[in-house]
Amino acid sequence: MDLGPHAAFILWAYAITVAAVAALVAWVLADQRRQERRLAELEARGITRRSSRARVKPAKPKAASPSHG
């Protein structure tokens, strides 16, 4: 495969792009582990997620009081 006179530029551009994407993936995975650890620490202290609580049906709205006028 002949990339022409710009072969070095093209290959470096691909290499830098691959490195940047790999760094972003590593950062996201590390952040996920960190967030899971923090969540486990909070749950160990008794603080739970709102999404894990049982859903409570909302109270029925009260009937409007008749107007005096």
C-alpha atoms as a printed R data frame, in Angstrom:
   type eleno elety resid chain resno       x      y      z
1  ATOM     1    CA   MET     A     1   0.000  0.000  0.000
2  ATOM     2    CA   ASP     A     2   1.517  3.282 -1.106
3  ATOM     3    CA   LEU     A     3   0.500  6.255  1.017
4  ATOM     4    CA   GLY     A     4   2.495  8.689 -1.079
5  ATOM     5    CA   PRO     A     5   4.684 11.484  0.183
6  ATOM     6    CA   HIS     A     6   2.489 12.039  3.254
7  ATOM     7    CA   ALA     A     7   2.818  8.506  4.623
8  ATOM     8    CA   ALA     A     8   4.581  9.571  7.821
9  ATOM     9    CA   PHE     A     9   1.919 12.183  8.582
10 ATOM    10    CA   ILE     A    10  -0.911  9.718  7.925
11 ATOM    11    CA   LEU     A    11   0.627  6.978 10.074
12 ATOM    12    CA   TRP     A    12   1.375  9.384 12.933
13 ATOM    13    CA   ALA     A    13  -2.166 10.756 12.751
14 ATOM    14    CA   TYR     A    14  -3.603  7.248 13.041
15 ATOM    15    CA   ALA     A    15  -1.194  6.364 15.870
16 ATOM    16    CA   ILE     A    16  -2.088  9.494 17.841
17 ATOM    17    CA   THR     A    17  -5.800  8.892 17.291
18 ATOM    18    CA   VAL     A    18  -5.558  5.287 18.476
19 ATOM    19    CA   ALA     A    19  -3.573  6.399 21.545
20 ATOM    20    CA   ALA     A    20  -6.114  9.129 22.359
21 ATOM    21    CA   VAL     A    21  -9.084  6.765 22.053
22 ATOM    22    CA   ALA     A    22  -7.294  4.135 24.168
23 ATOM    23    CA   ALA     A    23  -6.554  6.765 26.829
24 ATOM    24    CA   LEU     A    24 -10.199  7.858 26.883
25 ATOM    25    CA   VAL     A    25 -11.407  4.263 27.230
26 ATOM    26    CA   ALA     A    26  -8.934  3.668 30.076
27 ATOM    27    CA   TRP     A    27 -10.053  6.895 31.781
28 ATOM    28    CA   VAL     A    28 -13.741  5.940 31.543
29 ATOM    29    CA   LEU     A    29 -13.086  2.453 32.921
30 ATOM    30    CA   ALA     A    30 -10.995  3.845 35.796
31 ATOM    31    CA   ASP     A    31 -13.701  6.402 36.583
32 ATOM    32    CA   GLN     A    32 -16.347  3.668 36.565
33 ATOM    33    CA   ARG     A    33 -14.368  1.656 39.117
34 ATOM    34    CA   ARG     A    34 -13.855  4.763 41.247
35 ATOM    35    CA   GLN     A    35 -17.576  5.615 41.176
36 ATOM    36    CA   GLU     A    36 -18.550  2.038 42.048
37 ATOM    37    CA   ARG     A    37 -16.145  2.136 45.015
38 ATOM    38    CA   ARG     A    38 -17.589  5.441 46.228
39 ATOM    39    CA   LEU     A    39 -21.120  4.082 45.863
40 ATOM    40    CA   ALA     A    40 -20.212  0.965 47.849
41 ATOM    41    CA   GLU     A    41 -18.730  3.159 50.605
42 ATOM    42    CA   LEU     A    42 -21.910  5.239 50.770
43 ATOM    43    CA   GLU     A    43 -24.117  2.150 50.858
44 ATOM    44    CA   ALA     A    44 -21.931  0.693 53.630
45 ATOM    45    CA   ARG     A    45 -22.643  3.843 55.673
46 ATOM    46    CA   GLY     A    46 -26.371  3.335 55.152
47 ATOM    47    CA   ILE     A    47 -26.879  5.872 52.385
48 ATOM    48    CA   THR     A    48 -28.826  4.231 49.590
49 ATOM    49    CA   ARG     A    49 -29.764  5.205 46.080
50 ATOM    50    CA   ARG     A    50 -33.187  6.664 45.509
51 ATOM    51    CA   SER     A    51 -33.628  4.390 42.511
52 ATOM    52    CA   SER     A    52 -33.270  1.291 44.702
53 ATOM    53    CA   ARG     A    53 -36.081  2.287 47.061
54 ATOM    54    CA   ALA     A    54 -39.502  0.764 46.599
55 ATOM    55    CA   ARG     A    55 -41.682  2.981 44.503
56 ATOM    56    CA   VAL     A    56 -44.432  4.596 46.498
57 ATOM    57    CA   LYS     A    57 -47.656  5.514 44.780
58 ATOM    58    CA   PRO     A    58 -48.231  9.260 44.872
59 ATOM    59    CA   ALA     A    59 -51.039 10.426 47.126
60 ATOM    60    CA   LYS     A    60 -54.314 11.282 45.458
61 ATOM    61    CA   PRO     A    61 -54.808 15.011 45.112
62 ATOM    62    CA   LYS     A    62 -57.272 16.487 47.580
63 ATOM    63    CA   ALA     A    63 -60.597 17.638 46.247
64 ATOM    64    CA   ALA     A    64 -60.706 21.355 45.651
65 ATOM    65    CA   SER     A    65 -62.611 23.217 48.303
66 ATOM    66    CA   PRO     A    66 -65.730 24.999 47.038
67 ATOM    67    CA   SER     A    67 -65.198 28.665 46.434
68 ATOM    68    CA   HIS     A    68 -67.141 31.149 48.493
69 ATOM    69    CA   GLY     A    69 -68.123 33.767 46.157
